[in-house]
Every structure is written in structure tokens, then in C-alpha cells.
């Protein structure tokens, strides 16, 4: 008889791995499809100071290694591949990866989100040559250099703060006259002597030959275009959820976030969501972990509701 799993978790950041830990302890024998880079966004983070339980802080990759080890110890099976498609209209649901096809009675979507780009051709040309969306990953390459950051939210402030440790000068470029970042972060950034601000400006083009040497910027109030010198551009204009593969299968909002019906339940019965794939607001490791826990409980409740056959026959 073909195997029908009780639950498959798609994604292996704090949301997915916490869901796995709780599902494993609930005897649901979870399978996690990790994606090709297991661990999610914390894998490209250094110091994590705000995850409770680590009094001296912890490195992002180390925290994720611990979560993976904990999920495995409790009996989670991991598949280190990307999902290529899902069929949420069939029962059981079908999930295809590059090399396998899984059938499952329930799914937890925990695919997270990734950085947004400005959409300039020159931005793509200089990716890895001065253009980045991760100060923690790439900031140290620009010691003593002039660094530009575009954006006005919490991410931009955090990036600027981190980059101010390396750059001789950090210039935050924002398209409006005020930031949307939380006041405390704005204050922290404004108190750094080497962080400067260019308000009411957009980045029109990244300039350079083999590496970034400057930016073409436009004053949105006057329309005036000018060039400024910069050795790097860090794009910090928000994130987009990694939910492309769910289009047409599950209700998504106009920004691609999974629409939540009740706690972690989605528009498809038996499909649940945890973490940044449905969270535009908090986007923290600990809130992702919290929703992962909730999703695991909701899966358990759902499987009881549909009276999961104990002999493994499909319902
Ligand atoms: P965000 O709050 O959506 O801010 C994005 C910023 O980029 C805005 O200032 C926006 O300008 C600007 N922007 C967007 N598209 C742009 C474009 N095409 N060109 C130029 N500028 C553009 O995103 P976020 O900063 O990533 O934060 C998202 C959520 O995560 C927030 O809830 C935040 O609180 C949370 N977060 C928290 C922390 C923390 O340390 N607690 C850290 C990071 C993120 P406008 O203001 O004009 O729209």
C-alpha cells in the first residue's frame, strides 16, 4: 500500500523546525522539505541577541543547527530539496520535489520570505560586486568605504546600523521625507556620526564598470537627477514571501502572503501556515517559532477531526 504521510512541513527556518519538533513529539512522524539552503534567513545572520534562552547571544547558523539537530533527534525526517509543485485539490495532497513525490494528509507551509529588489537592470548586473541585500553577509567587504542603503523601514535602519561598523560613511537613501522605521531604531541610527541621510530620493541606476563606483539618484520633489559616489548599495526595501509555488492552489493576498483564516488555518482545509510566509508585521525568529508550534497543534486537531485511519488507508 502506498505511504500516506500525516504531515509534511515545507521550509526549515524557525517556523518549520518548531512545527517539526512539536509534530514529532505528537507522534505525527513529520517530514520536512528543507529547501536547498536549510535553516532559512537566520543562516545569513551573525549575532542573534533576541532569541530567548541564549544569555550571551548566539550565531544564526548555530541556532539553526541546534533546531535541526533537535528536530532530527525527535524523529523528524528531512528532505534536502526544493518543492517543485503541490496539488492541494487532491486528497491526500501531493507534493513533488526534484526527485520524489509525497502524499500527505496535511501540510504546514513555512517557506518564509526573501529580500525585495528595486528592479533596476544595473542592480542585477552588480549583484555580488557591490550590490547586496544582506549587510551581515557582505558588510565586511566594504571596510573604510562609502556605503549606500536604500529603504526607510526597520530593515534599512538595522542594515545601516550594522554597516556603520565598516563603512567610512553610510548614506541612507529614502524615497520619502520620513522613515517608517520604529522610533528607537531611527534614534539609534541618527546617533551614529558616520550615518547620513538622503531623503526624498530614489535610486535610478547603479554606476560602475566591474564594480560599483556610484549611484544615479533622483530628487522626487524637483525631478533633478544627480550622481553620488558610493562603493556599495545595500537594498533594504522589504521582503516578499516565498509562495510562488502555491499560486492557484491556495488563497494568497495581493503581495503573495498566505491568507490566514483562523490562527494557522488557510483557505484549504488541511493546509496550515507558520512564520514569515503569512507574517508581514513581526518577522522575528521567535514569532515564527511560535506560529510553528501553533500550526503543529492545529494539524493534530485537524487529523483528529478527519478521523485519521490508524491502519494507514487513505481517507
Ligand atoms: P517595510 O517596513 O515594508 O519598509 C520598506 C521600506 O522600503 C519603506 O520605507 C519603503 O518606503 C521602502 N521601499 C519599498 N519599496 C521601495 C522601492 N521600490 N524603492 C524605494 N524604497 C522602497 O519593510 P522592512 O523594513 O523590511 O520591515 C518589514 C517588517 O519587519 C516590519 O514590520 C518591521 O517592523 C519588521 N522588522 C523588524 C526588525 C526589528 O529589528 N525589530 C528588523 C527588520 C524588520 P515607504 O516608507 O515610502 O513605503
Boltz pocket constraint, residues with backbone or C-beta under 6 A from the ligand:
constraints:
  - pocket:
      binder: B
      contacts: [[A, 117], [A, 118], [A, 150], [A, 151], [A, 152], [A, 153], [A, 154], [A, 155], [A, 156], [A, 158], [A, 175], [A, 176], [A, 178], [A, 179], [A, 180], [A, 202], [A, 236], [A, 237], [A, 238], [A, 239], [A, 280], [A, 281], [A, 282], [A, 283]]
      max_distance: 6.0
